[in-house]
Each structure stands twice: as C-alpha cells, then as structure tokens.
Amino acid sequence: MHQSGLDRSGRSAAVAVLLDGPSSSGKSTLCRALQLRLTELAQGDPERAFARVAFDDVGLLIAESLYPTAFLRAQAVNGNDVGVPAAEDDWAAFDYVDDSAEEGMHGGSPRVRLVLKPHARRLLHGVHLSWAAHLSLGSNLVIDHFLQEEQWVHEALAAVRGSGASLFSVGVSCSLAELERRESSRADGGVEGRPLGLARRSDELCRANGLVYDVTVDTGEQPTAESVDTIVAALQAASYIV
C-alpha cells in the first residue's frame, strides 16, 4: 500500500484508482478485471482490497418511470413494460440532446450528449460524496467514471482528495471507429443500450476535460488483460500497491 499519506489513526491512506473515458470505451469491463486482479494481489488482506463503484450507479438510484424515452428506445424496451415519463419526457431525470452542430474534434452526425437534469445531477453529487465516505473509512476504490463535464471533474476530484485518499487516474480510450462499433453492438435489449452518437460526442468532451492521467490505456489496441497489466505495473511503480 502507498505510504505517502496517513490518516489520523496512522494507517496508510486509502487509494482511489479513477478510470475515465468516453461511452463504449470499455471502462466497465476493464474496471471489473482490474478489481479482480487487485483482489488477487491483496491475498485476503482487507486493508488492500478494492471495491468497485461507478458513474452508472446514478442510474440505479433513478426510478424507471423517470427514464427518458430515448434511453428506453436504445434498449429496445417496450414503454408498457418500463414506465415512460409523462408530458413528453418533461419529468425525465436525464436526457440525450443532439450536439451535432457543436464544434468538436470529430464533427459529424449524430453526436449526442448526456444531460443530467436537477434530480439526476443531485444524485451524482451524492454518489461522489459517497465515494469520499468510503475512502475516508479506509476502503480502496476502483472508480468507473465518465467525466464529460468540467464541473463533474472538479466535484469528483474534490471529493476524492477531500477524503484524504491518494488518487491515481487512468485515461481509457480507443479509436473512434471502435467506439462506434461497440456502441452499435450494445443496442441488444439489455441495460447497456446507448443512443447512437453518444460515443462520438463523449469522446470529444472527455478528451477536453483537462484531466492529466497517471497512465493511459487503449482498449482497442490492448486486450483487457494487457490493459490491466499496464495499470497494475504503474500502480506498483508509484508504490500505491505492492
């Protein structure tokens, strides 16, 4: 465990491994694999174990009746099975807006941006604070995030740093062609469906958030196991894990 920071009890400060990248970049798969590898390395020591949390946890807190119709369509879910917000999505907790006319490194259309309305935005703030609470209690975290907005960056980093934890950031990326291939394959009726154009726009936004990563991985060029190897080696080189 990294020894540069100690909490008030004299224990090593918790470690937050933050993975950031656009929609469909493979963060969730990578985070699950990374948590398993870190669990193996912990060898049963609870002080070295890592829990996994995610931006998508916000969605688990939102009532299904507050899902926007665009989200339901992307998952091929019948609106009679999952409640559709009344008044043409006026009640929806989040939405997808067409950003095709906005400037960006990719350009093109469709380019769709996720927008959190006040209810969902408040929940995200609470999720960030919950991560800080876990870290302040000494729990190490693997964080699966989607930092498309500058405000989200500042809020998430402030929560982690305010907990006294050590922060190690990982940039997750792959080519636009691979992002869009994965995105199109996700509309299979499962909970992972996303509107087409979200990957393209979120790649533009995540790359512009100003976050400097401790290490980066390309999930289009590296198999998951190799990406995990890269992250673990960087964590060990920085003495965050043994």
Phi and psi in degrees as GROMACS dihedral restraints (atoms count N, CA, C in turn):
[ dihedral_restraints ]
;  ai    aj    ak    al  type     phi  dphi    fc
    3     4     5     6     1   -58.8    20    10
    4     5     6     7     1   135.0    20    10
    6     7     8     9     1  -109.5    20    10
    7     8     9    10     1     8.1    20    10
    9    10    11    12     1   -77.0    20    10
   10    11    12    13     1   -20.7    20    10
   12    13    14    15     1  -128.2    20    10
   13    14    15    16     1   137.7    20    10
   15    16    17    18     1  -123.3    20    10
   16    17    18    19     1   144.5    20    10
   18    19    20    21     1   -84.4    20    10
   19    20    21    22     1  -175.1    20    10
   21    22    23    24     1   -67.0    20    10
   22    23    24    25     1   -21.0    20    10
   24    25    26    27     1   -85.9    20    10
   25    26    27    28     1    -4.2    20    10
   27    28    29    30     1    92.0    20    10
   28    29    30    31     1    -1.2    20    10
   30    31    32    33     1   -76.1    20    10
   31    32    33    34     1   159.0    20    10
   33    34    35    36     1   -63.4    20    10
   34    35    36    37     1   141.9    20    10
   36    37    38    39     1   -65.2    20    10
   37    38    39    40     1   150.1    20    10
   39    40    41    42     1   -65.1    20    10
   40    41    42    43     1   161.3    20    10
   42    43    44    45     1  -116.9    20    10
   43    44    45    46     1   132.9    20    10
   45    46    47    48     1  -111.9    20    10
   46    47    48    49     1   116.7    20    10
   48    49    50    51     1   -99.6    20    10
   49    50    51    52     1   105.6    20    10
   51    52    53    54     1   -99.1    20    10
   52    53    54    55     1   116.8    20    10
   54    55    56    57     1  -102.7    20    10
   55    56    57    58     1   124.8    20    10
   57    58    59    60     1  -125.9    20    10
   58    59    60    61     1   138.2    20    10
   60    61    62    63     1   179.7    20    10
   61    62    63    64     1   170.0    20    10
   63    64    65    66     1   -71.3    20    10
   64    65    66    67     1   168.1    20    10
   66    67    68    69     1   -57.7    20    10
   67    68    69    70     1   137.7    20    10
   69    70    71    72     1    73.5    20    10
   70    71    72    73     1    14.5    20    10
   72    73    74    75     1   -83.5    20    10
   73    74    75    76     1    -5.0    20    10
   75    76    77    78     1    94.3    20    10
   76    77    78    79     1    17.8    20    10
   78    79    80    81     1   -62.1    20    10
   79    80    81    82     1   -45.0    20    10
   81    82    83    84     1   -63.8    20    10
   82    83    84    85     1   -45.2    20    10
   84    85    86    87     1   -60.4    20    10
   85    86    87    88     1   -44.2    20    10
   87    88    89    90     1   -65.6    20    10
   88    89    90    91     1   -41.4    20    10
   90    91    92    93     1   -64.0    20    10
   91    92    93    94     1   -40.5    20    10
   93    94    95    96     1   -62.9    20    10
   94    95    96    97     1   -43.8    20    10
   96    97    98    99     1   -66.8    20    10
   97    98    99   100     1   -38.6    20    10
   99   100   101   102     1   -65.7    20    10
  100   101   102   103     1   -42.0    20    10
  102   103   104   105     1   -61.1    20    10
  103   104   105   106     1   -41.8    20    10
  105   106   107   108     1   -62.2    20    10
  106   107   108   109     1   -42.7    20    10
  108   109   110   111     1   -65.3    20    10
  109   110   111   112     1   -43.3    20    10
  111   112   113   114     1   -66.3    20    10
  112   113   114   115     1   -31.1    20    10
  114   115   116   117     1   -66.4    20    10
  115   116   117   118     1   -41.5    20    10
  117   118   119   120     1   -61.3    20    10
  118   119   120   121     1   -43.4    20    10
  120   121   122   123     1   -67.8    20    10
  121   122   123   124     1   -27.8    20    10
  123   124   125   126     1   -70.3    20    10
  124   125   126   127     1   -23.9    20    10
  126   127   128   129     1    51.0    20    10
  127   128   129   130     1    44.1    20    10
  129   130   131   132     1    82.9    20    10
  130   131   132   133     1    -0.9    20    10
  132   133   134   135     1   -80.5    20    10
  133   134   135   136     1   112.6    20    10
  135   136   137   138     1   -62.7    20    10
  136   137   138   139     1   -24.2    20    10
  138   139   140   141     1   -72.4    20    10
  139   140   141   142     1   -19.3    20    10
  141   142   143   144     1  -107.2    20    10
  142   143   144   145     1    -2.1    20    10
  144   145   146   147     1   -71.9    20    10
  145   146   147   148     1   153.1    20    10
  147   148   149   150     1  -121.2    20    10
  148   149   150   151     1   131.2    20    10
  150   151   152   153     1   -92.9    20    10
  151   152   153   154     1   159.0    20    10
  153   154   155   156     1  -118.3    20    10
  154   155   156   157     1   127.6    20    10
  156   157   158   159     1  -129.7    20    10
  157   158   159   160     1   165.5    20    10
  159   160   161   162     1  -153.6    20    10
  160   161   162   163     1   153.7    20    10
  162   163   164   165     1   -54.2    20    10
  163   164   165   166     1   -39.0    20    10
  165   166   167   168     1   -64.4    20    10
  166   167   168   169     1   -12.3    20    10
  168   169   170   171     1   -60.2    20    10
  169   170   171   172     1   -25.6    20    10
  171   172   173   174     1   -58.0    20    10
  172   173   174   175     1   -41.0    20    10
  174   175   176   177     1   -62.3    20    10
  175   176   177   178     1   -29.2    20    10
  177   178   179   180     1   -72.2    20    10
  178   179   180   181     1   -18.8    20    10
  180   181   182   183     1   -90.4    20    10
  181   182   183   184     1   -12.9    20    10
  183   184   185   186     1   -91.8    20    10
  184   185   186   187     1   133.6    20    10
  186   187   188   189     1   -60.6    20    10
  187   188   189   190     1   139.5    20    10
  189   190   191   192     1   -59.4    20    10
  190   191   192   193     1   -28.1    20    10
  192   193   194   195     1   -70.7    20    10
  193   194   195   196     1    -7.1    20    10
  195   196   197   198     1  -106.2    20    10
  196   197   198   199     1    10.9    20    10
  198   199   200   201     1   -76.4    20    10
  199   200   201   202     1   138.4    20    10
  201   202   203   204     1   -73.0    20    10
  202   203   204   205     1   154.5    20    10
  204   205   206   207     1   -62.4    20    10
  205   206   207   208     1   -30.6    20    10
  207   208   209   210     1   -62.6    20    10
  208   209   210   211     1   -36.2    20    10
  210   211   212   213     1   -68.9    20    10
  211   212   213   214     1   -42.0    20    10
  213   214   215   216     1   -65.5    20    10
  214   215   216   217     1   -41.3    20    10
  216   217   218   219     1   -62.8    20    10
  217   218   219   220     1   -39.1    20    10
  219   220   221   222     1   -64.4    20    10
  220   221   222   223     1   -25.7    20    10
  222   223   224   225     1   -97.0    20    10
  223   224   225   226     1     2.8    20    10
  225   226   227   228     1    56.0    20    10
  226   227   228   229     1    42.2    20    10
  228   229   230   231     1  -103.0    20    10
  229   230   231   232     1   132.6    20    10
  231   232   233   234     1   -69.6    20    10
  232   233   234   235     1   129.7    20    10
  234   235   236   237     1   -60.0    20    10
  235   236   237   238     1   -19.0    20    10
  237   238   239   240     1   -77.1    20    10
  238   239   240   241     1   -19.1    20    10
  240   241   242   243     1   -90.1    20    10
  241   242   243   244     1   -35.5    20    10
  243   244   245   246     1  -121.7    20    10
  244   245   246   247     1   127.0    20    10
  246   247   248   249     1   -56.1    20    10
  247   248   249   250     1   135.7    20    10
  249   250   251   252     1   -99.5    20    10
  250   251   252   253     1   133.2    20    10
  252   253   254   255     1   -54.3    20    10
  253   254   255   256     1   144.4    20    10
  255   256   257   258     1   -76.1    20    10
  256   257   258   259     1   168.9    20    10
  258   259   260   261     1    53.1    20    10
  259   260   261   262     1    47.3    20    10
  261   262   263   264     1    53.0    20    10
  262   263   264   265     1    53.5    20    10
  264   265   266   267     1    73.2    20    10
  265   266   267   268     1     9.4    20    10
  267   268   269   270     1   -60.3    20    10
  268   269   270   271     1   -26.7    20    10
  270   271   272   273     1   -92.3    20    10
  271   272   273   274     1    -6.7    20    10
  273   274   275   276     1   -58.8    20    10
  274   275   276   277     1   144.0    20    10
  276   277   278   279     1   -79.9    20    10
  277   278   279   280     1   -20.1    20    10
  279   280   281   282     1  -151.3    20    10
  280   281   282   283     1   170.9    20    10
  282   283   284   285     1  -153.8    20    10
  283   284   285   286     1   169.0    20    10
  285   286   287   288     1  -119.5    20    10
  286   287   288   289     1   124.8    20    10
  288   289   290   291     1  -113.2    20    10
  289   290   291   292     1   149.8    20    10
  291   292   293   294     1   -79.4    20    10
  292   293   294   295     1   112.9    20    10
  294   295   296   297     1  -106.1    20    10
  295   296   297   298     1    20.0    20    10
  297   298   299   300     1   -60.4    20    10
  298   299   300   301     1   -26.1    20    10
  300   301   302   303     1   -88.0    20    10
  301   302   303   304     1    -5.9    20    10
  303   304   305   306     1   -80.3    20    10
  304   305   306   307     1   156.1    20    10
  306   307   308   309     1   -71.6    20    10
  307   308   309   310     1   151.3    20    10
  309   310   311   312     1   179.2    20    10
  310   311   312   313     1   159.9    20    10
  312   313   314   315     1   -67.4    20    10
  313   314   315   316     1   -25.1    20    10
  315   316   317   318     1   -93.1    20    10
  316   317   318   319     1   -38.8    20    10
  318   319   320   321     1    63.1    20    10
  319   320   321   322     1  -162.4    20    10
  321   322   323   324     1    82.2    20    10
  322   323   324   325     1  -179.5    20    10
  324   325   326   327     1  -150.2    20    10
  325   326   327   328     1   143.8    20    10
  327   328   329   330     1   -81.1    20    10
  328   329   330   331     1   149.7    20    10
  330   331   332   333     1  -132.0    20    10
  331   332   333   334     1   115.3    20    10
  333   334   335   336     1  -119.3    20    10
  334   335   336   337     1   135.7    20    10
  336   337   338   339     1  -114.3    20    10
  337   338   339   340     1   136.1    20    10
  339   340   341   342     1   -75.8    20    10
  340   341   342   343     1   130.9    20    10
  342   343   344   345     1  -121.3    20    10
  343   344   345   346     1   124.3    20    10
  345   346   347   348     1   -91.5    20    10
  346   347   348   349     1   122.9    20    10
  348   349   350   351     1   -80.8    20    10
  349   350   351   352     1   172.3    20    10
  351   352   353   354     1   -50.5    20    10
  352   353   354   355     1   -41.4    20    10
  354   355   356   357     1   -63.0    20    10
  355   356   357   358     1   -49.5    20    10
  357   358   359   360     1   -68.5    20    10
  358   359   360   361     1   -35.7    20    10
  360   361   362   363     1   -65.2    20    10
  361   362   363   364     1   -39.0    20    10
  363   364   365   366     1   -64.9    20    10
  364   365   366   367     1   -38.5    20    10
  366   367   368   369     1   -65.4    20    10
  367   368   369   370     1   -40.0    20    10
  369   370   371   372     1   -61.9    20    10
  370   371   372   373     1   -41.7    20    10
  372   373   374   375     1   -58.9    20    10
  373   374   375   376     1   -43.9    20    10
  375   376   377   378     1   -64.7    20    10
  376   377   378   379     1   -37.7    20    10
  378   379   380   381     1   -63.2    20    10
  379   380   381   382     1   -43.8    20    10
  381   382   383   384     1   -58.1    20    10
  382   383   384   385     1   -44.3    20    10
  384   385   386   387     1   -66.5    20    10
  385   386   387   388     1   -33.1    20    10
  387   388   389   390     1   -66.7    20    10
  388   389   390   391     1   -35.4    20    10
  390   391   392   393     1   -63.2    20    10
  391   392   393   394     1   -41.7    20    10
  393   394   395   396     1   -61.2    20    10
  394   395   396   397     1   -38.8    20    10
  396   397   398   399     1   -63.7    20    10
  397   398   399   400     1   -44.8    20    10
  399   400   401   402     1   -59.1    20    10
  400   401   402   403     1   -45.5    20    10
  402   403   404   405     1   -64.8    20    10
  403   404   405   406     1   -40.4    20    10
  405   406   407   408     1   -66.2    20    10
  406   407   408   409     1   -24.4    20    10
  408   409   410   411     1   -83.2    20    10
  409   410   411   412     1    -3.2    20    10
  411   412   413   414     1    99.8    20    10
  412   413   414   415     1     5.3    20    10
  414   415   416   417     1   -83.9    20    10
  415   416   417   418     1   127.4    20    10
  417   418   419   420     1   -77.3    20    10
  418   419   420   421     1   144.9    20    10
  420   421   422   423     1  -128.6    20    10
  421   422   423   424     1   141.8    20    10
  423   424   425   426     1  -101.6    20    10
  424   425   426   427     1   119.3    20    10
  426   427   428   429     1  -110.8    20    10
  427   428   429   430     1   120.5    20    10
  429   430   431   432     1   -96.9    20    10
  430   431   432   433     1   103.6    20    10
  432   433   434   435     1  -123.8    20    10
  433   434   435   436     1   167.8    20    10
  435   436   437   438     1  -139.5    20    10
  436   437   438   439     1    78.7    20    10
  438   439   440   441     1   -88.3    20    10
  439   440   441   442     1    72.4    20    10
  441   442   443   444     1   -84.8    20    10
  442   443   444   445     1   -17.9    20    10
  444   445   446   447     1  -115.1    20    10
  445   446   447   448     1   137.9    20    10
  447   448   449   450     1   -57.9    20    10
  448   449   450   451     1   -37.4    20    10
  450   451   452   453     1   -63.7    20    10
  451   452   453   454     1   -37.9    20    10
  453   454   455   456     1   -64.3    20    10
  454   455   456   457     1   -38.9    20    10
  456   457   458   459     1   -59.5    20    10
  457   458   459   460     1   -53.5    20    10
  459   460   461   462     1   -60.8    20    10
  460   461   462   463     1   -42.6    20    10
  462   463   464   465     1   -66.9    20    10
  463   464   465   466     1   -45.5    20    10
  465   466   467   468     1   -64.8    20    10
  466   467   468   469     1   -45.2    20    10
  468   469   470   471     1   -67.4    20    10
  469   470   471   472     1   -37.8    20    10
  471   472   473   474     1   -63.8    20    10
  472   473   474   475     1   -39.2    20    10
  474   475   476   477     1   -64.2    20    10
  475   476   477   478     1   -46.4    20    10
  477   478   479   480     1   -64.4    20    10
  478   479   480   481     1   -49.8    20    10
  480   481   482   483     1   -67.6    20    10
  481   482   483   484     1   -34.3    20    10
  483   484   485   486     1   -66.7    20    10
  484   485   486   487     1   -20.7    20    10
  486   487   488   489     1   -77.4    20    10
  487   488   489   490     1   -13.1    20    10
  489   490   491   492     1    88.9    20    10
  490   491   492   493     1     1.3    20    10
  492   493   494   495     1   -75.5    20    10
  493   494   495   496     1   158.7    20    10
  495   496   497   498     1   -86.6    20    10
  496   497   498   499     1   135.1    20    10
  498   499   500   501     1  -107.8    20    10
  499   500   501   502     1   130.4    20    10
  501   502   503   504     1  -127.1    20    10
  502   503   504   505     1   117.8    20    10
  504   505   506   507     1  -105.9    20    10
  505   506   507   508     1   142.1    20    10
  507   508   509   510     1  -126.6    20    10
  508   509   510   511     1   123.9    20    10
  510   511   512   513     1   -90.7    20    10
  511   512   513   514     1   126.1    20    10
  513   514   515   516     1  -112.0    20    10
  514   515   516   517     1   126.6    20    10
  516   517   518   519     1  -147.0    20    10
  517   518   519   520     1   170.3    20    10
  519   520   521   522     1  -163.1    20    10
  520   521   522   523     1   174.5    20    10
  522   523   524   525     1   -64.6    20    10
  523   524   525   526     1   155.7    20    10
  525   526   527   528     1   -60.0    20    10
  526   527   528   529     1   -40.0    20    10
  528   529   530   531     1   -60.5    20    10
  529   530   531   532     1   -40.7    20    10
  531   532   533   534     1   -72.0    20    10
  532   533   534   535     1   -39.1    20    10
  534   535   536   537     1   -56.0    20    10
  535   536   537   538     1   -47.6    20    10
  537   538   539   540     1   -72.8    20    10
  538   539   540   541     1   -31.4    20    10
  540   541   542   543     1   -63.5    20    10
  541   542   543   544     1   -45.7    20    10
  543   544   545   546     1   -65.2    20    10
  544   545   546   547     1   -41.4    20    10
  546   547   548   549     1   -59.6    20    10
  547   548   549   550     1   -45.0    20    10
  549   550   551   552     1   -67.1    20    10
  550   551   552   553     1   -26.4    20    10
  552   553   554   555     1   -82.4    20    10
  553   554   555   556     1    -9.4    20    10
  555   556   557   558     1   -84.3    20    10
  556   557   558   559     1   -17.5    20    10
  558   559   560   561     1   -80.0    20    10
  559   560   561   562     1    66.7    20    10
  561   562   563   564     1  -114.8    20    10
  562   563   564   565     1    16.1    20    10
  564   565   566   567     1    89.1    20    10
  565   566   567   568     1    -2.3    20    10
  567   568   569   570     1   -93.6    20    10
  568   569   570   571     1  -179.0    20    10
  570   571   572   573     1   -74.5    20    10
  571   572   573   574     1    -4.8    20    10
  573   574   575   576     1   -92.1    20    10
  574   575   576   577     1     3.8    20    10
  576   577   578   579     1   -60.0    20    10
  577   578   579   580     1   143.3    20    10
  579   580   581   582     1  -138.6    20    10
  580   581   582   583     1   147.7    20    10
  582   583   584   585     1   -64.9    20    10
  583   584   585   586     1   140.3    20    10
  585   586   587   588     1   -62.6    20    10
  586   587   588   589     1   136.6    20    10
  588   589   590   591     1   104.7    20    10
  589   590   591   592     1   -14.2    20    10
  591   592   593   594     1   -69.3    20    10
  592   593   594   595     1   -40.0    20    10
  594   595   596   597     1   -63.2    20    10
  595   596   597   598     1   -45.5    20    10
  597   598   599   600     1   -61.3    20    10
  598   599   600   601     1   -48.3    20    10
  600   601   602   603     1   -71.8    20    10
  601   602   603   604     1   -40.5    20    10
  603   604   605   606     1   -68.5    20    10
  604   605   606   607     1   -28.0    20    10
  606   607   608   609     1   -65.0    20    10
  607   608   609   610     1   -40.7    20    10
  609   610   611   612     1   -62.5    20    10
  610   611   612   613     1   -45.7    20    10
  612   613   614   615     1   -71.6    20    10
  613   614   615   616     1   -42.4    20    10
  615   616   617   618     1   -65.6    20    10
  616   617   618   619     1   -34.8    20    10
  618   619   620   621     1   -73.0    20    10
  619   620   621   622     1   -16.2    20    10
  621   622   623   624     1  -101.9    20    10
  622   623   624   625     1     9.1    20    10
  624   625   626   627     1   -82.1    20    10
  625   626   627   628     1    -4.9    20    10
  627   628   629   630     1    80.5    20    10
  628   629   630   631     1     3.7    20    10
  630   631   632   633     1   -78.0    20    10
  631   632   633   634     1   128.3    20    10
  633   634   635   636     1   -95.9    20    10
  634   635   636   637     1   119.1    20    10
  636   637   638   639     1   -88.5    20    10
  637   638   639   640     1   150.5    20    10
  639   640   641   642     1   -73.9    20    10
  640   641   642   643     1   -30.3    20    10
  642   643   644   645     1  -155.6    20    10
  643   644   645   646     1   153.2    20    10
  645   646   647   648     1  -126.2    20    10
  646   647   648   649     1   151.7    20    10
  648   649   650   651     1  -134.7    20    10
  649   650   651   652     1   148.3    20    10
  651   652   653   654     1  -113.8    20    10
  652   653   654   655     1   104.0    20    10
  654   655   656   657     1   -74.9    20    10
  655   656   657   658     1    -9.0    20    10
  657   658   659   660     1   -82.3    20    10
  658   659   660   661     1   -29.4    20    10
  660   661   662   663     1   -97.6    20    10
  661   662   663   664     1   -27.4    20    10
  663   664   665   666     1  -111.8    20    10
  664   665   666   667     1   130.6    20    10
  666   667   668   669     1   -60.8    20    10
  667   668   669   670     1   159.9    20    10
  669   670   671   672     1   -54.6    20    10
  670   671   672   673     1   -46.0    20    10
  672   673   674   675     1   -61.1    20    10
  673   674   675   676     1   -36.8    20    10
  675   676   677   678     1   -70.5    20    10
  676   677   678   679     1   -38.4    20    10
  678   679   680   681     1   -63.1    20    10
  679   680   681   682     1   -41.9    20    10
  681   682   683   684     1   -61.5    20    10
  682   683   684   685     1   -43.0    20    10
  684   685   686   687     1   -57.1    20    10
  685   686   687   688     1   -43.0    20    10
  687   688   689   690     1   -62.3    20    10
  688   689   690   691     1   -44.9    20    10
  690   691   692   693     1   -67.6    20    10
  691   692   693   694     1   -45.3    20    10
  693   694   695   696     1   -62.5    20    10
  694   695   696   697     1   -42.4    20    10
  696   697   698   699     1   -61.6    20    10
  697   698   699   700     1   -40.4    20    10
  699   700   701   702     1   -67.7    20    10
  700   701   702   703     1   -39.0    20    10
  702   703   704   705     1   -63.5    20    10
  703   704   705   706     1   -41.3    20    10
  705   706   707   708     1   -68.8    20    10
  706   707   708   709     1   -40.0    20    10
  708   709   710   711     1   -63.3    20    10
  709   710   711   712     1   -32.0    20    10
  711   712   713   714     1   -88.3    20    10
  712   713   714   715     1     2.4    20    10
  714   715   716   717     1    64.7    20    10
  715   716   717   718     1    28.6    20    10
  717   718   719   720     1   -82.5    20    10
  718   719   720   721     1   -27.2    20    10
  720   721   722   723     1  -137.6    20    10
  721   722   723   724     1   164.0    20    10
